[in-house]
């Protein structure tokens, strides 16, 4: 999974994640596999009692456009509902993909839990170039 996420980071599709970060959040991840290989992954991270984040979505280039990413995000959204969390956000470079799934662009200021938990440690803070998006389920 680390190689898959680093592949996305190298393309500029996502932020890189350390091996430690991946193992810390491993139970949050959903993976898509084909044969013996991973073709995609996505995580649901609970931020607050009523707020979760879809994060680290990556699909191998040759698998894009086949619905893998949509299925991964849908799995995360379904898990959020099962947990009683009805507000889910993402920080993304792929706005159209998430807009097609029902997310809307929001101001990052409505996500103080994310900013204090993760963003302060990001090398792009405070000049984040990702777009914040939210869906209410």
N, CA, C and O of each residue as an XYZ file, in Angstrom:
548
protein
N       0.835     -1.181      0.000
C       0.000      0.000      0.000
C       0.881      1.247      0.000
O       0.536      2.246     -0.631
N       2.019      1.198      0.704
C       2.908      2.350      0.740
C       3.383      2.719     -0.658
O       3.453      3.900     -0.997
N       3.709      1.718     -1.471
C       4.150      1.982     -2.849
C       3.038      2.629     -3.667
O       3.300      3.530     -4.463
N       1.797      2.176     -3.479
C       0.662      2.732     -4.203
C       0.447      4.195     -3.826
O       0.232      5.033     -4.701
N       0.502      4.507     -2.538
C       0.316      5.891     -2.088
C       1.476      6.760     -2.545
O       1.262      7.902     -2.954
N       2.700      6.246     -2.486
C       3.835      7.026     -2.972
C       3.753      7.266     -4.470
O       4.222      8.295     -4.958
N       3.160      6.327     -5.209
C       2.932      6.510     -6.649
C       2.016      7.713     -6.866
O       2.274      8.543     -7.737
N       0.948      7.808     -6.074
C       0.035      8.950     -6.165
C       0.706     10.244     -5.764
O       0.469     11.287     -6.373
N       1.541     10.183     -4.743
C       2.255     11.380     -4.298
C       3.240     11.851     -5.363
O       3.378     13.053     -5.590
N       3.923     10.917     -6.014
C       4.885     11.279     -7.052
C       4.208     11.968     -8.237
O       4.793     12.851     -8.864
N       2.962     11.557     -8.542
C       2.216     12.200     -9.633
C       1.656     13.556     -9.205
O       1.192     14.324    -10.047
N       1.694     13.859     -7.904
C       1.122     15.105     -7.418
C      -0.354     14.997     -7.116
O      -1.005     16.013     -6.871
N      -0.912     13.768     -7.127
C      -2.329     13.553     -6.857
C      -2.658     13.615     -5.375
O      -3.808     13.852     -5.005
N      -1.663     13.405     -4.527
C      -1.923     13.339     -3.095
C      -0.650     13.652     -2.333
O       0.444     13.689     -2.897
N      -0.820     13.878     -1.033
C       0.327     14.132     -0.170
C       1.000     12.813      0.165
O       0.325     11.795      0.314
N       2.318     12.816      0.284
C       3.001     11.579      0.671
C       2.654     11.211      2.115
O       2.347     12.084      2.927
N       2.703      9.935      2.424
C       2.467      9.434      3.774
C       3.665      8.601      4.183
O       4.201      7.832      3.384
N       4.080      8.753      5.419
C       5.181      7.942      5.931
C       4.689      6.531      6.213
O       3.490      6.299      6.366
N       5.623      5.592      6.278
C       5.268      4.220      6.629
C       4.609      4.206      8.009
O       3.635      3.483      8.219
N       5.128      4.994      8.947
C       4.545      5.078     10.288
C       3.097      5.548     10.226
O       2.237      4.992     10.908
N       2.822      6.560      9.419
C       1.448      7.063      9.285
C       0.529      5.991      8.711
O      -0.608      5.839      9.158
N       1.021      5.251      7.723
C       0.201      4.193      7.131
C      -0.123      3.108      8.152
O      -1.268      2.663      8.233
N       0.862      2.678      8.928
C       0.598      1.645      9.923
C      -0.299      2.167     11.038
O      -1.111      1.415     11.578
N      -0.166      3.434     11.388
C      -1.022      4.027     12.418
C      -2.478      4.042     11.971
O      -3.378      3.873     12.794
N      -2.721      4.241     10.674
C      -4.084      4.359     10.148
C      -4.508      3.157      9.313
O      -5.506      3.224      8.596
N      -3.765      2.063      9.396
C      -4.034      0.900      8.560
C      -5.461      0.390      8.703
O      -6.073      0.002      7.708
N      -5.999      0.381      9.905
C      -7.353     -0.121     10.130
C      -8.411      0.809      9.544
O      -9.572      0.419      9.422
N      -8.029      2.024      9.184
C      -8.954      2.977      8.573
C      -9.072      2.770      7.060
O      -9.942      3.362      6.422
N      -8.215      1.944      6.492
C      -8.100      1.845      5.041
C      -8.983      0.748      4.457
O      -9.191     -0.306      5.060
N      -9.495      1.035      3.260
C     -10.190      0.058      2.427
C      -9.347     -0.091      1.171
O      -8.877      0.902      0.616
N      -9.156     -1.317      0.723
C      -8.338     -1.523     -0.462
C      -9.146     -2.225     -1.544
O     -10.087     -2.966     -1.262
N      -8.758     -1.976     -2.778
C      -9.306     -2.683     -3.935
C      -8.163     -3.491     -4.519
O      -7.070     -2.973     -4.749
N      -8.426     -4.759     -4.753
C      -7.387     -5.646     -5.274
C      -7.852     -6.313     -6.555
O      -9.044     -6.514     -6.787
N      -6.876     -6.646     -7.372
C      -7.137     -7.416     -8.591
C      -6.003     -8.427     -8.709
O      -4.831     -8.058     -8.786
N      -6.360     -9.685     -8.722
C      -5.325    -10.706     -8.719
C      -4.537    -10.617     -7.426
O      -5.104    -10.611     -6.333
N      -3.220    -10.549     -7.567
C      -2.352    -10.460     -6.389
C      -1.949     -9.028     -6.052
O      -1.160     -8.812     -5.132
N      -2.480     -8.045     -6.784
C      -2.026     -6.678     -6.570
C      -3.109     -5.723     -6.126
O      -4.295     -5.939     -6.373
N      -2.677     -4.662     -5.466
C      -3.595     -3.593     -5.087
C      -3.795     -2.659     -6.266
O      -2.838     -2.317     -6.962
N      -5.037     -2.245     -6.494
C      -5.302     -1.280     -7.562
C      -5.782      0.050     -7.002
O      -5.827      1.046     -7.724
N      -6.140      0.076     -5.720
C      -6.576      1.323     -5.125
C      -6.740      1.196     -3.631
O      -6.831      0.094     -3.090
N      -6.777      2.352     -2.963
C      -7.057      2.368     -1.530
C      -7.662      3.716     -1.164
O      -7.534      4.701     -1.891
N      -8.322      3.727     -0.018
C      -8.988      4.928      0.468
C      -9.208      4.734      1.962
O      -9.424      3.610      2.416
N      -9.155      5.804      2.720
C      -9.346      5.695      4.154
C     -10.474      6.564      4.668
O     -10.782      7.612      4.100
N     -11.087      6.110      5.758
C     -12.065      6.917      6.494
C     -11.467      7.178      7.858
O     -11.225      6.247      8.626
N     -11.231      8.427      8.156
C     -10.646      8.827      9.427
C     -11.684      9.605     10.226
O     -12.218     10.609      9.753
N     -11.963      9.143     11.424
C     -12.939      9.823     12.281
C     -12.239     10.987     12.965
O     -11.231     10.809     13.648
N     -12.787     12.177     12.771
C     -12.183     13.387     13.330
C     -12.875     13.839     14.614
O     -12.236     14.358     15.529
N     -14.163     13.640     14.665
C     -14.975     14.138     15.770
C     -16.209     13.260     15.838
O     -16.407     12.416     14.965
N     -17.039     13.434     16.844
C     -18.215     12.563     16.988
C     -19.178     12.646     15.811
O     -19.943     11.714     15.566
N     -19.145     13.762     15.078
C     -20.078     13.934     13.960
C     -19.386     14.277     12.651
O     -20.012     14.798     11.728
N     -18.087     13.982     12.572
C     -17.318     14.391     11.402
C     -16.225     13.365     11.095
O     -15.473     12.956     11.980
N     -16.152     12.958      9.824
C     -15.097     12.045      9.380
C     -14.501     12.577      8.080
O     -15.069     13.450      7.424
N     -13.351     12.031      7.729
C     -12.650     12.453      6.517
C     -12.391     11.261      5.607
O     -11.948     10.209      6.068
N     -12.663     11.421      4.324
C     -12.208     10.483      3.307
C     -10.815     10.960      2.925
O     -10.629     12.107      2.518
N      -9.838     10.067      3.059
C      -8.454     10.480      2.810
C      -7.672      9.394      2.085
O      -8.065      8.228      2.044
N      -6.570      9.816      1.526
C      -5.623      8.908      0.878
C      -6.254      8.058     -0.221
O      -5.919      6.883     -0.370
N      -7.162      8.648     -0.987
C      -7.743      7.938     -2.126
C      -6.737      7.931     -3.267
O      -6.270      8.979     -3.713
N      -6.414      6.734     -3.728
C      -5.519      6.596     -4.878
C      -5.929      5.349     -5.645
O      -6.253      4.315     -5.061
N      -5.909      5.473     -6.961
C      -6.209      4.359     -7.862
C      -5.094      4.326     -8.896
O      -4.712      5.359     -9.447
N      -4.583      3.143     -9.149
C      -3.530      3.005    -10.170
C      -4.020      3.618    -11.480
O      -5.194      3.492    -11.829
N      -3.126      4.273    -12.195
C      -3.476      5.000    -13.414
C      -4.235      4.131    -14.408
O      -5.213      4.585    -15.002
N      -3.802      2.901    -14.596
C      -4.446      2.036    -15.595
C      -5.833      1.567    -15.157
O      -6.562      0.996    -15.968
N      -6.216      1.788    -13.908
C      -7.529      1.386    -13.404
C      -8.503      2.571    -13.292
O      -9.671      2.388    -12.947
N      -8.023      3.761    -13.580
C      -8.879      4.945    -13.453
C      -9.971      4.929    -14.504
O      -9.774      4.457    -15.624
N     -11.128      5.455    -14.122
C     -12.263      5.518    -15.031
C     -13.080      4.231    -15.060
O     -14.036      4.120    -15.827
N     -12.710      3.265    -14.233
C     -13.423      1.988    -14.207
C     -14.324      1.851    -12.979
O     -14.907      0.790    -12.756
N     -14.442      2.910    -12.184
C     -15.323      2.889    -11.022
C     -14.672      2.448     -9.721
O     -15.346      2.360     -8.695
N     -13.379      2.170     -9.745
C     -12.686      1.710     -8.538
C     -12.720      2.792     -7.459
O     -13.065      2.505     -6.313
N     -12.368      4.024     -7.808
C     -12.368      5.120     -6.836
C     -13.746      5.368     -6.262
O     -13.887      5.572     -5.057
N     -14.758      5.353     -7.102
C     -16.143      5.552     -6.651
C     -16.532      4.481     -5.635
O     -17.128      4.791     -4.603
N     -16.201      3.234     -5.920
C     -16.542      2.149     -4.999
C     -15.812      2.294     -3.667
O     -16.384      2.027     -2.610
N     -14.558      2.714     -3.717
C     -13.804      2.914     -2.488
C     -14.420      4.025     -1.633
O     -14.586      3.860     -0.425
N     -14.757      5.151     -2.261
C     -15.366      6.256     -1.512
C     -16.739      5.847     -1.001
O     -17.080      6.143      0.144
N     -17.530      5.174     -1.822
C     -18.851      4.704     -1.368
C     -18.724      3.788     -0.157
O     -19.551      3.848      0.753
N     -17.706      2.947     -0.137
C     -17.469      2.073      1.006
C     -17.184      2.895      2.259
O     -17.689      2.583      3.338
N     -16.386      3.932      2.118
C     -16.081      4.801      3.264
C     -17.328      5.544      3.746
O     -17.550      5.667      4.951
N     -18.134      6.035      2.818
C     -19.356      6.743      3.195
C     -20.339      5.800      3.886
O     -21.003      6.190      4.847
N     -20.433      4.580      3.409
C     -21.301      3.587      4.031
C     -20.841      3.291      5.456
O     -21.658      3.159      6.368
N     -19.535      3.188      5.635
C     -18.996      2.953      6.977
C     -19.310      4.129      7.897
O     -19.633      3.929      9.068
N     -19.217      5.350      7.381
C     -19.532      6.531      8.192
C     -20.975      6.476      8.681
O     -21.243      6.721      9.857
N     -21.895      6.158      7.792
C     -23.313      6.063      8.167
C     -23.501      4.969      9.213
O     -24.232      5.162     10.185
N     -22.850      3.828      9.025
C     -22.939      2.738      9.997
C     -22.477      3.201     11.375
O     -23.014      2.761     12.392
N     -21.490      4.080     11.410
C     -20.967      4.601     12.676
C     -21.777      5.781     13.208
O     -21.478      6.299     14.283
N     -22.802      6.210     12.466
C     -23.623      7.337     12.887
C     -22.991      8.691     12.619
O     -23.324      9.684     13.266
N     -22.080      8.722     11.662
C     -21.415      9.979     11.281
C     -21.967     10.398      9.929
O     -21.821      9.683      8.937
N     -22.604     11.565      9.900
C     -23.323     11.977      8.688
C     -22.703     13.162      7.962
O     -23.239     13.618      6.951
N     -21.581     13.667      8.466
C     -20.841     14.727      7.773
C     -19.446     14.179      7.478
O     -18.708     13.797      8.386
N     -19.102     14.149      6.188
C     -17.810     13.614      5.768
C     -17.169     14.631      4.830
O     -17.812     15.144      3.914
N     -15.908     14.911      5.072
C     -15.207     15.870      4.216
C     -14.000     15.204      3.579
O     -13.613     14.093      3.943
N     -13.423     15.898      2.634
C     -12.166     15.494      2.024
C     -11.395     16.751      1.653
O     -11.985     17.808      1.428
N     -10.095     16.632      1.590
C      -9.232     17.656      1.019
C      -8.682     17.029     -0.248
O      -8.066     15.964     -0.196
N      -8.896     17.672     -1.384
C      -8.617     17.004     -2.651
C      -8.064     17.924     -3.716
O      -8.217     19.144     -3.657
N      -7.416     17.309     -4.691
C      -7.017     17.979     -5.924
C      -7.967     17.599     -7.060
O      -7.873     18.154     -8.155
N      -8.876     16.662     -6.812
C      -9.751     16.118     -7.851
C     -11.201     16.518     -7.541
O     -12.037     15.676     -7.214
N     -11.468     17.796     -7.651
C     -12.756     18.371     -7.267
C     -13.916     17.757     -8.051
O     -14.941     17.419     -7.459
N     -13.778     17.609     -9.342
C     -14.889     17.097    -10.157
C     -15.306     15.689     -9.739
O     -16.498     15.382     -9.722
N     -14.353     14.838     -9.404
C     -14.668     13.485     -8.971
C     -15.565     13.518     -7.735
O     -16.601     12.854     -7.695
N     -15.166     14.289     -6.733
C     -15.960     14.338     -5.500
C     -17.268     15.097     -5.699
O     -18.276     14.753     -5.080
N     -17.272     16.120     -6.548
C     -18.521     16.825     -6.844
C     -19.530     15.855     -7.461
O     -20.713     15.891     -7.122
N     -19.070     14.995     -8.359
C     -19.949     14.000     -8.981
C     -20.505     13.014     -7.955
O     -21.534     12.383     -8.197
N     -19.836     12.880     -6.819
C     -20.304     11.975     -5.770
C     -21.187     12.676     -4.744
O     -21.644     12.052     -3.786
N     -21.431     13.985     -4.943
C     -22.327     14.706     -4.052
C     -21.653     15.621     -3.051
O     -22.335     16.253     -2.244
N     -20.346     15.708     -3.080
C     -19.619     16.617     -2.193
C     -19.735     18.037     -2.732
O     -19.873     18.234     -3.939
N     -19.680     19.017     -1.854
C     -19.670     20.424     -2.254
C     -18.432     21.097     -1.675
O     -17.937     20.708     -0.617
N     -17.944     22.099     -2.374
C     -16.779     22.853     -1.918
C     -17.173     23.678     -0.697
O     -18.218     24.329     -0.681
N     -16.320     23.639      0.326
C     -16.537     24.412      1.546
C     -15.241     25.128      1.913
O     -14.169     24.805      1.400
N     -15.358     26.093      2.798
C     -14.201     26.807      3.313
C     -13.499     25.926      4.343
O     -14.157     25.312      5.183
N     -12.194     25.861      4.287
C     -11.436     25.038      5.234
C     -11.654     25.473      6.679
O     -11.436     24.689      7.602
N     -12.078     26.708      6.877
C     -12.288     27.215      8.239
C     -13.370     26.448      8.999
O     -13.414     26.519     10.227
N     -14.249     25.713      8.296
C     -15.285     24.960      9.002
C     -14.761     23.610      9.501
O     -15.521     22.811     10.049
N     -13.468     23.358      9.312
C     -12.865     22.088      9.703
C     -11.772     22.270     10.762
O     -10.647     21.813     10.564
N     -12.084     22.925     11.874
C     -11.022     23.186     12.859
C     -10.391     21.913     13.420
O      -9.205     21.909     13.751
N     -11.170     20.830     13.531
C     -10.601     19.588     14.056
C      -9.485     19.086     13.152
O      -8.446     18.640     13.639
N      -9.689     19.154     11.844
C      -8.684     18.703     10.886
C      -7.451     19.592     10.945
O      -6.319     19.107     10.959
N      -7.683     20.882     10.978
C      -6.562     21.821     10.978
C      -5.666     21.586     12.185
O      -4.444     21.531     12.044
N      -6.254     21.446     13.370
C      -5.445     21.276     14.573
C      -4.860     19.879     14.683
O      -3.785     19.717     15.261
N      -5.528     18.863     14.151
C      -5.036     17.496     14.276
C      -3.959     17.162     13.247
O      -2.961     16.527     13.589
N      -4.140     17.576     12.001
C      -3.240     17.150     10.930
C      -2.548     18.286     10.196
O      -1.349     18.214      9.925
N      -3.284     19.317      9.880
C      -2.758     20.352      8.989
C      -1.548     21.084      9.573
O      -0.651     21.479      8.828
N      -1.513     21.266     10.875
C      -0.385     21.972     11.476
C       0.939     21.252     11.221
O       1.999     21.878     11.212
N       0.874     19.940     11.015
C       2.089     19.157     10.782
C       2.407     18.957      9.305
O       3.399     18.310      8.969
N       1.580     19.502      8.426
C       1.777     19.325      6.985
C       2.791     20.338      6.460
O       2.805     21.496      6.877
N       3.637     19.882      5.539
C       4.640     20.784      4.965
C       4.017     21.905      4.130
O       4.701     22.876      3.808
N       2.737     21.791      3.775
C       2.074     22.836      2.993
C       1.341     23.858      3.870
O       0.842     24.857      3.352
N       1.267     23.630      5.176
C       0.553     24.552      6.061
C       1.351     25.836      6.203
O       2.565     25.763      6.395
N       0.739     26.999      6.120
C      -0.681     27.315      5.976
C      -1.098     27.576      4.525
O      -2.183     28.104      4.281
N      -0.252     27.211      3.570
C      -0.531     27.494      2.161
C      -1.049     26.257      1.425
O      -0.546     25.910      0.356
N      -2.033     25.609      1.988
C      -2.597     24.389      1.410
C      -3.249     24.694      0.061
O      -4.005     25.656     -0.076
N      -2.942     23.860     -0.928
C      -3.535     24.066     -2.249
C      -4.628     23.040     -2.553
O      -5.113     22.968     -3.682
N      -5.015     22.252     -1.556
C      -6.112     21.292     -1.744
C      -7.451     22.018     -1.533
O      -7.513     23.049     -0.864
N      -8.494     21.470     -2.106
C      -9.830     22.019     -1.956
C     -10.591     21.211     -0.920
O     -10.617     19.982     -0.985
N     -11.203     21.884      0.024
C     -12.033     21.220      1.033
C     -13.429     20.993      0.468
O     -14.034     21.894     -0.114
N     -13.928     19.779      0.651
C     -15.268     19.434      0.170
C     -15.984     18.643      1.251
O     -15.348     17.933      2.030
N     -17.295     18.762      1.300
C     -18.096     18.139      2.351
C     -19.342     17.526      1.750
O     -19.911     18.051      0.793
N     -19.765     16.393      2.329
C     -21.038     15.794      1.976
C     -21.785     15.550      3.274
O     -21.201     15.120      4.268
N     -23.079     15.829      3.256
C     -23.942     15.534      4.395
C     -24.813     14.370      3.986
O     -25.566     14.453      3.016
N     -24.708     13.282      4.732
C     -25.379     12.034      4.374
C     -26.723     11.925      5.075
O     -27.435     10.938      4.895
